[in-house]
Amino acid sequence: MNFFNRLITVDTTDRNFIQIILWWEIRRILYNCIVFLFGMLSLILISCFTTIQNGEDTVEPLVILAFALVCNIGYTLGWITELMTSKSSTYGPKMFKFGLFFTLIVVLIPALIIGIDKIL
């Protein structure tokens, strides 16, 4: 976790709007990679819990694309809100962690629901 914290630290509180946007956009790659890995884990768990008939899809591919778009729109709100608040060296990292953990919970909810349904 210490390595992760070092990746999302803010060096100075005196940043202009371009530096804030760059800070967020550079970390978007990390965000998308982590969300992708958890999304794949969720899809693997869903496929383990369900049986597929011929010609059926477990997951609608357009839903996955729409979810990726919504996640990135939400991510963009991170730097937009930071631009509107007072400059702080802790705001960006806190919002990054909160947004990432919220997204990961949402990504895993379908697998948890299907898994619990199968168990019960």
C-alpha positions as CSV (number, residue, x, y, z in Angstrom):
1,M,0.0,0.0,0.0
2,N,3.0,2.3,0.6
3,F,3.9,2.0,-3.1
4,F,0.4,2.9,-4.1
5,N,0.4,5.9,-1.8
6,R,3.7,7.1,-3.4
7,L,2.1,6.9,-6.8
8,I,-0.7,9.2,-5.9
9,T,1.0,11.8,-3.7
10,V,0.9,15.5,-4.5
11,D,4.3,17.2,-4.3
12,T,3.1,20.7,-3.6
13,T,-0.1,22.6,-2.7
14,D,0.8,25.5,-5.0
15,R,-0.3,24.1,-8.3
16,N,-2.0,25.8,-11.2
17,F,-5.0,24.3,-13.1
18,I,-2.8,22.6,-15.7
19,Q,-0.7,20.9,-13.1
20,I,-3.9,19.6,-11.4
21,I,-5.3,18.3,-14.6
22,L,-2.0,16.6,-15.6
23,W,-1.7,15.0,-12.1
24,W,-5.2,13.4,-12.6
25,E,-4.7,12.5,-16.3
26,I,-1.4,10.7,-15.7
27,R,-3.0,8.6,-13.0
28,R,-6.0,7.8,-15.2
29,I,-3.9,5.0,-16.8
30,L,-3.4,3.5,-13.3
31,Y,-7.1,3.9,-12.5
32,N,-8.2,2.2,-15.8
33,C,-5.7,-0.6,-15.4
34,I,-6.9,-1.4,-11.8
35,V,-10.6,-1.1,-12.8
36,F,-9.9,-3.4,-15.9
37,L,-8.3,-6.1,-13.7
38,F,-11.2,-6.0,-11.2
39,G,-13.7,-6.0,-14.1
40,M,-12.0,-9.1,-15.5
41,L,-12.1,-10.8,-12.1
42,S,-15.8,-9.9,-11.8
43,L,-16.5,-11.4,-15.3
44,I,-14.6,-14.6,-14.5
45,L,-16.5,-15.0,-11.2
46,I,-19.8,-14.4,-13.1
47,S,-18.9,-17.0,-15.7
48,C,-18.0,-19.5,-12.9
49,F,-21.4,-19.0,-11.2
50,T,-23.6,-19.1,-14.3
51,T,-24.3,-21.7,-16.9
52,I,-24.6,-20.5,-20.5
53,Q,-27.0,-21.9,-23.0
54,N,-26.0,-22.0,-26.7
55,G,-26.3,-18.6,-28.3
56,E,-26.5,-16.7,-25.0
57,D,-24.1,-14.1,-23.6
58,T,-23.2,-13.9,-20.0
59,V,-22.6,-10.2,-20.2
60,E,-23.9,-7.7,-22.7
61,P,-20.7,-6.2,-24.3
62,L,-22.4,-2.7,-24.7
63,V,-22.9,-2.6,-21.0
64,I,-19.2,-3.1,-20.4
65,L,-18.4,-0.2,-22.8
66,A,-21.0,2.0,-21.2
67,F,-19.7,1.3,-17.7
68,A,-16.1,2.1,-18.9
69,L,-17.4,5.4,-20.2
70,V,-19.3,6.3,-17.0
71,C,-16.2,5.4,-14.9
72,N,-14.1,7.8,-16.9
73,I,-16.7,10.5,-16.7
74,G,-16.7,10.0,-13.0
75,Y,-12.9,10.1,-12.9
76,T,-12.9,13.4,-14.8
77,L,-15.1,14.8,-12.1
78,G,-12.2,14.3,-9.7
79,W,-10.0,17.0,-11.3
80,I,-13.0,19.2,-12.0
81,T,-14.0,19.2,-8.3
82,E,-10.3,19.8,-7.3
83,L,-10.2,22.8,-9.6
84,M,-13.3,24.2,-7.8
85,T,-12.0,23.7,-4.3
86,S,-9.2,25.3,-2.3
87,K,-5.8,23.9,-3.3
88,S,-4.7,21.1,-1.0
89,S,-2.0,18.4,-1.2
90,T,-4.4,15.8,0.2
91,Y,-7.6,16.5,-1.8
92,G,-6.4,14.7,-5.0
93,P,-5.1,11.5,-3.3
94,K,-8.2,11.2,-1.1
95,M,-10.6,11.7,-4.0
96,F,-8.6,9.3,-6.2
97,K,-8.7,6.6,-3.5
98,F,-12.4,7.2,-2.7
99,G,-13.4,7.1,-6.4
100,L,-11.3,4.0,-7.1
101,F,-12.6,2.1,-4.2
102,F,-16.2,3.1,-5.0
103,T,-15.7,2.0,-8.6
104,L,-14.2,-1.4,-7.5
105,I,-17.2,-2.0,-5.3
106,V,-19.6,-1.3,-8.1
107,V,-17.6,-3.5,-10.5
108,L,-17.7,-6.5,-8.0
109,I,-21.4,-6.1,-7.1
110,P,-22.8,-8.2,-10.0
111,A,-20.4,-11.1,-9.2
112,L,-21.3,-10.9,-5.5
113,I,-25.0,-10.9,-6.2
114,I,-24.8,-13.8,-8.6
115,G,-22.5,-15.7,-6.2
116,I,-24.8,-15.2,-3.2
117,D,-27.8,-16.2,-5.4
118,K,-26.0,-19.4,-6.4
119,I,-25.1,-20.2,-2.8
120,L,-28.6,-19.6,-1.4
